[in-house]
Amino acid sequence: MPHSNIIRNMKRGLLIIMSGPSGVGKGTVRLELVKDKKLNLFYSVSMTTRSPRPGEKDGSDYYFVSHEEFDKQIDDGNLLEWAEFVGNKYGTPKDKVEAKRNEGKNVLLEIEVKGTGQVLSKLQGDKDVISIFIAPPSIEELERRIRGRSTEPDEVIKKRLARCKAELELKSQYEYIVVNDDLAECVEEVKKIILSRMK
């Protein structure tokens, strides 16, 4: 049989939504997860209008775009979700996510809590969507972590903390809640969830 006539019955990849309040350690958890080849993960890079922080690379940490380009993506319907915070917009390009899932990759979205609601409503009925909320052990610990970053002025930190409290109240919309008290344990818990859904 000619090779071109072989149709591969490839399983479409999972869409794994991981979110939680700012400073909870989502990025660190994600970096650990993508190291595990068994999970077959592709990290979905978000688009943002904010400026890069020191060490961040375009196309790797975020797609850094202008406000005009971001608005065009909204108008074109190419964002699975998007949100605005402290004057900047953040969103997930739908075309890139779908292309990777169709290749059989499990796509990991590390997004804001508000964005999760948008994705879940747009992808209702998709049985291969998993939502995981990474929670802090306490609000006091979360504040300590946010202040420890010391990359932002106090007024921004206060806004972040107010937002974090509101986000913690939305954790019930997620299928799974994992507390990030001990990083290794948190990562293992998330891995177990993904592996169980891959079967």
N, C-alpha and C positions, 0 to 999 in steps of 0.2 A: 504493500500500500504506500502510495507517495506520502511523504512527510506532511505536505501541505493539507492533506485531507484528514489528518488526525485532529480531532476536536478534544481539547483538554477539558476535563470536568473539574475545573478549579473552584474550590470553595471560596466564596466571597468572604473577605476579612471582617473581623469584628470592628465596631467603633467603640472605643473605650473613652468615656468622658471622665476626667479626673479634675475635681475642683475643690475649693475650700477657701477660707479667708486668706488675705494677703499675709505673708510671713509665716504661714503654717508649715512650710517646707515642701510644697508641691514640686518645685523644680529639682530639689535634691532627690526626692523619691523617684521622679521621672528619670533622672540621670542613672540611677541604680537599675531601674526596670529595663531601660534600653540596652544595658550590657548583657542581659540574659537572652541569648539567641533562641532559646526554646519558645520564647513568647512571640517571636516573629513580628516585632513591633516596628512601626514607622511613626516617628514623632511628627505630628502635624504642626508646622511652624505657623504662628499667628501673624497677622498683619497689624501694624500699628502706625499711628501718626506721631508718636513720641520720639524724642531723640535717643540714639543709642547710649547706654551707660558704658562706662569704661570696660573694655574687653569684649563687648557684644559685637557680633558679626551679622551683617545683613544676609538673610537667606538661611541663617543657621539658628540664631536666637529668635529673630523676628524678620518679617519683610518690612523694612522701614519705608513708608511711603508718605507722600504729601496728603494734606486734607482733601485736595481736589481728586486725587487718584482714589482715595478711600471712598469718597462719596460716589464716584463712578462705579466702584465695585458694588456698593449698596444698590444703586439704580439698576445695574445689570443683573441683580438677583444672585450674585455669586458669593454671598456670605451666609454660611450656615447660622452664624450668630454674630452679633457685634454689640459693643457697649462703649459708653463714653465715661471717662473718669478723670478728674483734675485737668479738664481741657483737652484730653487726648482720647482717640478712639482705638479700639482693639477689635479684631474680628478673625474669623476662620474661613479661608477660601474653600468653597465647596468643591470646585473642580479638582483641586489637588487631593482632597480627601477621597473623593469617589474614585479617582484614577487608581490610587493605592489600594483601596478596598477591592477593586475589580482585579487587581494583580494578586489578590490573596493575602495581602498584608493586613495585620491588625493595626489599625490607626489609633494612636493615642492623642487625645485632645486634652491639653492642660489649659483650662479656660476659667473665666470668672463664673460665679454662681448665677448671676443674671443670665449669662449666655447659655447655661445648661437648660434653663426653661425653654429658651428659643429653639435649641437643637431638638429637645425631646418633643416639642409640639410639631416641628417640621418633619421629624422622622417617626411619627406615631405608626405603630404597626411593624416597625423594623425590629425583629426579634434578636438581632445581633448587635443591639446597642446596649452597653453596660454603663451605668452611672455610679461613680464612686466619690464620696465626700471625704476629704482628708480633714480631720478635726484636730484642734489643739487640745492638750490635756486640760488647759484652763485659759480664760481670757487674760489672766495676769502673765502667764507664760508667753502668750502670743504677743502681748505688749513688750515684754522683755526682748523677744526675738526681733520685732520690728524696730525697736530703738537701737538694738545692737548693730543693725545694718548701717545706721547713721549716714544714710545717703540723701536724706530729705529733711527739709525744715520742719520745725515742731508743728506748725499749723497743718501741714500735709499729713503728718503722723496722726494727729488728732482726728482728721477726716477719715483716714484709713481705719482707725480703731472704731469709730462710730459705724462705719460701713461693715466692718468685721462682725460686730454684734448683730447687725441686721441679717448678715449672711448666715450666721450660725442658726438663726431661727428658720432658715429655709432647708436645713439638712434633711428634713423628712421627705423631700421630693426625690431623693436619691435612693437607688436600690441598696447600696451598701454604704456604711459609715465606718471608716477606719481611723482610729486615734493615732496621731503621730507623737507618741511620747518617747519611744525608743525607735530610732530610724530603721535599724535592721529588722525589728519585729514588724514595723509598719510595711516595709517593702515586701517581706515574706507573705504577709496577709494579702496584699494586693496581687502578688504573683499567684497565690492560690485561687483567688477569685477568677483571674484571667484564664488560668489553665483549666479550671473546672468548666468554663464556658466554651473553651476551644474543643472540648471532647464531643 
